[in-house]
Amino acid sequence: MRKTILLTVLLAMLPSMLHAQQGWKGKLELSANISGEPSDLAFGDADYYVGSSDLASIYGPQERNVNYTPVLSIMGEYKLRKNFSIGLEAAYSHSGKDYFDPFTDDFIGTFSKHTFALMPGVKYRYLLKRYFSLHSGISAGAALQFGKDGSEGIFDVRPAIQVIPIGMRVGDKIYATLDYYLGNVALGVRFGIGYRF
């Protein structure tokens, strides 16, 4: 966990450090993003006490207090060309729920999972205007997960993949983005605010 936090801090500082290098002006960008909900990395294997048959929905434990944080991320990008950039994204989310006995209504256990993902990626921009552009992109990396599932601990490292089929950007030096965001880290719409150094 310390390595992930350190890497996130270094990522946030990277544009400022590189901004001092001659010839990099206008090519570095840093954005903070928020997505609607975590995807299957958060809930995909949350099957504590739950079977796969139809009877499980009747006799299995009742799930309550299902909760999650939006997926929060920081992304740094470097423009290789006017319409093509490479970047690195660090994302975090949390998901959880409680289990109760279906007959006695007694509390059984808790599912709680934290997910940190680190994903290098590429982005292609088109329909380029000064204050508006469209873009598509893909990121792939790894996700570290930890938490608990009932009485068992969770610690796992898994592939993390996100795709932006289409997104739009409005602004110039300070800009906003709205992306359709698909993958196993987050799913849905992502909103971001960024700054071009």
C-alpha positions as CSV (number, residue, x, y, z in Angstrom):
1,M,0.0,0.0,0.0
2,R,2.9,2.4,0.8
3,K,4.4,1.8,-2.7
4,T,1.0,2.6,-4.3
5,I,0.7,5.9,-2.3
6,L,4.3,6.9,-3.1
7,L,3.8,6.1,-6.8
8,T,0.6,8.2,-6.8
9,V,2.4,11.2,-5.2
10,L,5.3,10.9,-7.7
11,L,2.8,10.8,-10.5
12,A,1.2,14.0,-9.3
13,M,4.6,15.7,-9.1
14,L,5.8,14.4,-12.4
15,P,4.4,17.2,-14.6
16,S,5.9,19.9,-12.4
17,M,9.3,18.2,-12.5
18,L,9.3,17.8,-16.2
19,H,7.9,21.2,-16.8
20,A,11.4,22.6,-16.1
21,Q,12.8,20.7,-19.1
22,Q,13.1,22.8,-22.2
23,G,10.8,21.8,-25.0
24,W,8.1,20.1,-22.9
25,K,6.0,23.1,-22.5
26,G,2.4,22.5,-23.5
27,K,2.8,18.8,-23.8
28,L,2.2,17.7,-20.2
29,E,-1.2,17.4,-18.7
30,L,-2.5,16.4,-15.3
31,S,-6.2,15.6,-14.6
32,A,-8.3,14.4,-11.6
33,N,-11.3,12.2,-12.5
34,I,-14.3,10.6,-11.0
35,S,-16.3,7.7,-12.4
36,G,-19.8,6.4,-11.6
37,E,-19.1,3.0,-10.0
38,P,-16.5,0.4,-9.7
39,S,-16.7,-2.6,-12.1
40,D,-16.1,-6.3,-11.6
41,L,-12.8,-5.9,-9.9
42,A,-14.8,-4.6,-7.0
43,F,-17.8,-6.9,-7.0
44,G,-17.0,-9.7,-9.4
45,D,-15.9,-12.3,-6.8
46,A,-18.0,-11.0,-3.9
47,D,-19.7,-14.4,-3.4
48,Y,-19.1,-15.1,0.3
49,Y,-21.8,-17.6,1.4
50,V,-23.6,-17.2,-1.9
51,G,-24.1,-20.1,-4.3
52,S,-24.8,-20.0,-8.0
53,S,-28.2,-21.8,-8.0
54,D,-31.6,-20.2,-7.8
55,L,-32.1,-21.7,-4.4
56,A,-29.1,-19.5,-3.2
57,S,-31.3,-16.4,-3.7
58,I,-33.9,-17.9,-1.3
59,Y,-31.8,-19.8,1.3
60,G,-28.5,-18.0,0.9
61,P,-27.6,-15.0,3.1
62,Q,-29.3,-11.7,2.5
63,E,-27.1,-8.8,1.2
64,R,-27.6,-5.4,2.8
65,N,-25.9,-2.1,3.1
66,V,-24.3,-2.5,-0.4
67,N,-22.0,0.5,-0.8
68,Y,-19.2,1.7,-3.0
69,T,-17.2,4.8,-3.6
70,P,-17.0,6.4,-7.1
71,V,-13.7,5.5,-8.8
72,L,-11.3,8.3,-8.2
73,S,-8.2,8.7,-10.4
74,I,-5.3,10.9,-11.2
75,M,-3.9,10.8,-14.8
76,G,-0.8,12.3,-16.2
77,E,-0.4,12.6,-20.0
78,Y,2.4,13.5,-22.4
79,K,1.7,14.5,-26.0
80,L,3.9,12.8,-28.5
81,R,2.0,14.4,-31.3
82,K,-0.8,17.0,-31.6
83,N,-3.4,14.2,-31.6
84,F,-1.6,11.3,-29.8
85,S,-0.5,11.1,-26.2
86,I,0.7,8.5,-23.7
87,G,-0.2,8.5,-20.0
88,L,-0.3,6.9,-16.6
89,E,-3.5,6.6,-14.5
90,A,-3.7,5.8,-10.8
91,A,-7.2,4.9,-9.6
92,Y,-8.8,3.9,-6.3
93,S,-12.2,2.5,-5.3
94,H,-13.9,0.8,-2.3
95,S,-16.8,-1.6,-2.3
96,G,-18.6,-3.4,0.5
97,K,-21.8,-5.1,1.8
98,D,-23.1,-7.0,4.9
99,Y,-24.5,-10.5,5.0
100,F,-27.5,-11.5,7.2
101,D,-29.0,-15.0,7.9
102,P,-32.2,-15.3,5.8
103,F,-34.0,-17.2,8.7
104,T,-32.8,-15.5,11.9
105,D,-31.8,-12.1,10.4
106,D,-28.6,-12.4,12.4
107,F,-25.5,-10.6,11.1
108,I,-23.2,-13.1,9.4
109,G,-20.2,-11.2,8.0
110,T,-18.9,-8.3,5.9
111,F,-17.4,-8.0,2.5
112,S,-15.1,-5.0,2.1
113,K,-12.6,-4.5,-0.7
114,H,-10.1,-1.7,-1.6
115,T,-8.8,-1.5,-5.1
116,F,-5.8,0.5,-6.3
117,A,-5.1,0.3,-10.1
118,L,-2.1,1.6,-12.0
119,M,-2.6,1.7,-15.8
120,P,-0.3,3.1,-18.6
121,G,-2.3,4.0,-21.6
122,V,-2.6,5.8,-25.0
123,K,-5.1,8.4,-26.2
124,Y,-5.9,9.5,-29.7
125,R,-7.7,12.9,-30.3
126,Y,-9.7,13.8,-33.4
127,L,-12.0,16.6,-34.5
128,L,-9.4,19.0,-33.0
129,K,-10.5,22.5,-32.3
130,R,-8.9,25.0,-30.0
131,Y,-11.4,24.6,-27.2
132,F,-13.0,21.3,-28.2
133,S,-11.9,17.8,-29.3
134,L,-13.1,14.2,-29.2
135,H,-10.9,11.3,-28.2
136,S,-10.6,7.5,-27.7
137,G,-8.1,5.6,-25.6
138,I,-7.1,2.4,-23.9
139,S,-5.2,1.7,-20.6
140,A,-3.9,-1.6,-19.3
141,G,-2.0,-2.3,-16.1
142,A,-2.5,-4.0,-12.7
143,A,-4.8,-3.6,-9.8
144,L,-3.9,-4.4,-6.1
145,Q,-6.9,-5.5,-4.0
146,F,-7.1,-6.0,-0.2
147,G,-9.8,-6.2,2.4
148,K,-11.9,-9.0,3.9
149,D,-14.7,-11.4,2.8
150,G,-16.4,-12.6,6.0
151,S,-13.6,-14.1,8.1
152,E,-11.2,-14.4,5.2
153,G,-8.7,-11.8,4.2
154,I,-8.5,-10.5,0.6
155,F,-5.1,-9.8,-1.1
156,D,-4.8,-10.1,-4.8
157,V,-3.1,-8.6,-7.9
158,R,-5.1,-8.7,-11.1
159,P,-5.0,-7.2,-14.6
160,A,-6.7,-3.8,-15.0
161,I,-8.0,-2.7,-18.4
162,Q,-10.1,0.4,-19.3
163,V,-11.3,1.6,-22.7
164,I,-12.6,5.0,-23.7
165,P,-14.7,4.3,-26.9
166,I,-15.5,8.0,-27.1
167,G,-14.9,11.1,-24.9
168,M,-14.9,14.8,-25.3
169,R,-12.7,17.6,-24.0
170,V,-13.7,21.3,-23.6
171,G,-11.2,24.0,-22.7
172,D,-7.6,24.9,-23.4
173,K,-5.0,25.3,-20.6
174,I,-7.7,24.4,-18.0
175,Y,-10.1,21.8,-19.4
176,A,-12.9,19.4,-18.6
177,T,-13.4,15.9,-20.0
178,L,-16.4,13.7,-20.2
179,D,-15.7,10.0,-21.2
180,Y,-17.7,6.9,-21.8
181,Y,-15.5,4.6,-19.6
182,L,-15.6,0.8,-19.9
183,G,-13.5,-1.9,-18.2
184,N,-12.9,-4.0,-15.1
185,V,-11.9,-1.1,-12.9
186,A,-14.8,1.4,-13.6
187,L,-17.9,1.3,-15.7
188,G,-20.0,4.2,-17.0
189,V,-19.4,7.9,-17.4
190,R,-16.2,9.6,-16.1
191,F,-15.8,13.3,-15.5
192,G,-12.5,15.0,-15.2
193,I,-10.8,18.4,-14.7
194,G,-7.3,18.9,-16.0
195,Y,-4.5,21.4,-16.4
196,R,-2.0,21.7,-19.3
197,F,1.5,22.7,-18.3
